[in-house]
Amino acid sequence: MSQPFVAILMGSDSDFPQVEPAVDTLRKLGIAVEVKVTSAHRTPEITHAYVKDADQRGCSVFICAAGMAAHLAGAVSANTVKPVIGIPIDVTLNGLDALLSTVMMPGGIPVATVAIGKAGAKNAGYLAAQMMALADPALAKKLKEDRAANARQVQEKDAALQARLAAKG
């Protein structure tokens, strides 16, 4: 069996700047990633074939990013029982159209939906890693270490702010 990986699908290559934090997060945690441009509407057969193939090759989680009608995550979820995370992309209406399209799935076809844009993409990477960590203690340890490092950074920033404020008297 091949190495588990996360598949990230985007409706357009122009979505990549908003999706890149997911790729960066997963790579930082040592998780293999595949990134593909495919569309629920313009290339439905290719999307379907890729999802089936990725499933067979050991994909653990699918992350789907799309703007406007944002049906990609739902189309992927309809073709797999693996977890699907949707990232609404800010293309029009501040991404609210994509958010509603991603989150409003019919019962039985779940899509976990994160925030709009880059913050959502980063959280999609972390959420996919957390899902995979359920069966991977080493990955769970990496996630705990990353969370602790994040907390230390906040504490360091607070200490620096407190020192600046104290210096001003």
N, C-alpha and C positions, 0 to 999 in steps of 0.2 A: 504494500500500500504506500502511496506517495505521502509526502509531508503535508500535514494540514495547512491550509491557507485561507485567506480572506479574499474574496472576489469583490472588487469595486467596479460597479458599472455606472456610467454617466450617459445622459441623454445627448450630450454634445461635448466636444473637446473644449469649448469655451467655459465649461463648468469646472475644469481642472483647478484653476486658482482657488476656488472655494472648497474643493475636495482634497487638495494636497495635504492639509493638516491631518486627515485620516491616514493617508499613506505614511506621512512622517511619524505619526504616533505608533502605528503598527510596526514599522521598521525599527523604531527605537526599542521596542519591546521584543525584537527578534522574530516577528511573525512574518511569514512569507505572504506576499501580496501580488495579486494580478489586477491590472487596471484595464478596462475596456470601454470603448465608446460604442454604445448600442442603444437603440430606441424602441420603446414599447409600441410606437405608432409607425415609424418609418422602416424599421427592420424587425418586425415581430418574429419571423421565422428564425433569424439569426440569434435574437435574444433567447428564444426558447431552446435552440440547439446548444448555445453556450451554457445556459443554466444546467441542462441535462448533462452535458459533458463535464462541467466543473463539479457537479454533484458526484459523478462517478470517479473523478480524480482526487476526491478528498477535500473539497471545499467545506469549511466548517461554518462560515457565516458569509452572507451576501450583504454588501452595503450598496445602496442604490441612490444616486443623486440625480434629480431632475427639477426643472423649473416649469413654470406655467401649469399645464394640465397635470404634470408630475405623476404619470401612471406607471413609470418604470418599476418602482418597488412593488406595486400590486401585481404587475405582470410577472415579476420574478417570483413573488410569494405564491402565486397560483401554480407555479411549476416546480416547487420544491417544498419539502417539509423542514428544511434547514432554516435557522433564524434569518430574518431579513430586517435590515435597519434602513430606514429612509432618511435621506438628507434633503430637505426642501432647499432649493437654490433660489437665490434672490435675483430674478430676472425682471419680473414686473410686479407691481403692487407690493413692493417691499418684501416679496417672497410669501405673502399671505395666501395667495392663490395656490402656490406649490405646497405650503403647509397643510392647507385644508384638503387638497387632493391626496396628499400622502397619508394623512392621519385618518381619513374617513374611509376605512376599508370595511367590506361586508364581513359579517361573522364567519369565522372559519378560515379566513385568509389574512392572518395577522401581519402587520408591519410595525415594528418598533420605530417610533419617529422621534428624532432629535431636533434641536433648535435649527433655525434657518442659517445657512451659510457656514463660514469658517468655524465658529464655535461649535456648531452642530457636527461638523465634520470631525473635529478633534474628539468630541464626545462619542461619535460613532466608532472611531478607532478604539477608544477605551472600552466602550460597551462590547464590541466584538471580542476584544482581548479578555474581558471579564467572563464572557460566555465560554470562550475556549479554556479559560483557567479552571472551570469547574472540573475538567478532566485532566488538568496539567498542573501539578503542584509547583513545578519550577516556574511556570508562567505566573501563577498566583503569587509566588514570592517576589517576582519582578514587579508586579503591580503594587504590592504592599510597599516595596522599597521606593517606587516612583511616587506613590502617594505621600510617603514620609518625606521625601526630598522636596516635594511641592509644599508641604507644611513648613519645612525648615526655611524655604525661600520666603514665605509670607512672614515668618517670625523675624528673619533677617531684615526684611524691608521695614517692618514695624520698629525694630531696634534702631535702624538708621534714621527713621523719621523722628523717633523720640529723642535721639541725640541732637538732631538739627533743631528741634523745638526747644530743648533744654539750653542749647547754646544761644538761642535768641532771648532767653530769659523770660 
